[in-house]
Amino acid sequence: MEENLRRALSISGGDVAILFQSSLSIGLWIAAALVVLVPMFAGKLKAEFLPAKVS
């Protein structure tokens, strides 16, 4: 994977904008961000919206 990234950056002359030009790549970046961010905030949101159990 690193080799392909290096190749893409070499072809584009070092311009990282190549990684965000197609709609497919933007969709994959969004999916990757959601995979990282949703688990971080899911516990906080769950605790905020569910009522506390009273014993």
Long-range contacts (C-beta under 8 A, 24 or more apart in sequence): none
